[in-house]
Amino acid sequence: MAGSWGCPHEANDLCSKVNNLPCDPGMKGCVLHGRFVFANDDKNERLRQKKAREEAVGTTPPPSSAEFP
């Protein structure tokens, strides 16, 4: 793990949530997959697909309460 965050599913550089595969934040099955934008654009495909579906339907999700004071 690198950076300033810690994943509760990572132990000894392995992901206990994804069949004890090497931890790769944003990989398919990861709790972060499709929820955040990553610097590695390959990991953002699910987020792009979700946005395209929302635009096709013409709806956008309601803003989160964190956006308002």
VMD Tcl script that draws the C-alpha trace (Angstrom):
set ca {
  {0.00 0.00 0.00}
  {1.27 3.42 -0.88}
  {-0.15 6.80 0.00}
  {-1.85 8.24 3.02}
  {-4.92 6.04 3.22}
  {-5.45 2.54 4.51}
  {-7.81 -0.09 3.18}
  {-9.41 -2.37 5.77}
  {-9.31 -5.23 3.26}
  {-5.55 -5.08 2.66}
  {-3.25 -7.33 4.63}
  {0.37 -7.99 3.64}
  {-0.20 -6.28 0.26}
  {-3.06 -8.68 -0.54}
  {-6.78 -7.87 -0.81}
  {-8.88 -10.07 1.47}
  {-12.04 -8.92 -0.34}
  {-10.84 -9.98 -3.82}
  {-9.57 -13.56 -3.37}
  {-6.30 -12.48 -1.75}
  {-5.03 -11.00 -5.02}
  {-2.30 -8.35 -4.85}
  {-3.88 -5.09 -3.67}
  {-4.52 -2.75 -6.59}
  {-6.86 0.10 -5.54}
  {-9.67 0.39 -8.05}
  {-9.42 -3.13 -9.50}
  {-12.68 -4.90 -10.27}
  {-14.16 -6.10 -6.99}
  {-12.41 -3.41 -4.95}
  {-14.69 -1.26 -2.78}
  {-13.23 1.76 -4.60}
  {-13.98 0.43 -8.11}
  {-16.27 2.82 -9.98}
  {-16.66 5.21 -7.07}
  {-13.63 7.44 -7.47}
  {-11.57 8.90 -10.30}
  {-8.06 7.47 -10.56}
  {-4.94 8.86 -12.20}
  {-4.70 5.60 -14.17}
  {-7.47 6.17 -16.74}
  {-7.93 2.42 -17.31}
  {-9.52 2.21 -13.86}
  {-12.14 4.86 -14.70}
  {-14.09 2.82 -17.28}
  {-16.94 1.90 -14.92}
  {-17.33 5.54 -13.89}
  {-17.47 6.61 -17.58}
  {-20.10 3.95 -18.33}
  {-22.25 5.08 -15.41}
  {-22.06 8.71 -16.53}
  {-22.95 7.78 -20.13}
  {-26.04 5.86 -18.92}
  {-27.16 8.82 -16.81}
  {-26.74 11.21 -19.74}
  {-28.64 8.87 -22.07}
  {-31.58 8.72 -19.68}
  {-31.36 12.43 -19.00}
  {-31.17 12.08 -15.26}
  {-28.45 12.92 -12.86}
  {-28.18 11.63 -9.32}
  {-29.20 14.05 -6.57}
  {-26.33 16.04 -5.07}
  {-24.84 14.62 -1.93}
  {-25.34 16.46 1.31}
  {-21.55 16.93 1.48}
  {-21.78 19.47 -1.36}
  {-23.89 21.83 0.71}
  {-22.86 23.54 3.95}
}
mol new
graphics top color blue
foreach p $ca { graphics top sphere $p radius 0.5 }
foreach p [lrange $ca 0 end-1] q [lrange $ca 1 end] { graphics top cylinder $p $q radius 0.2 }
display resetview
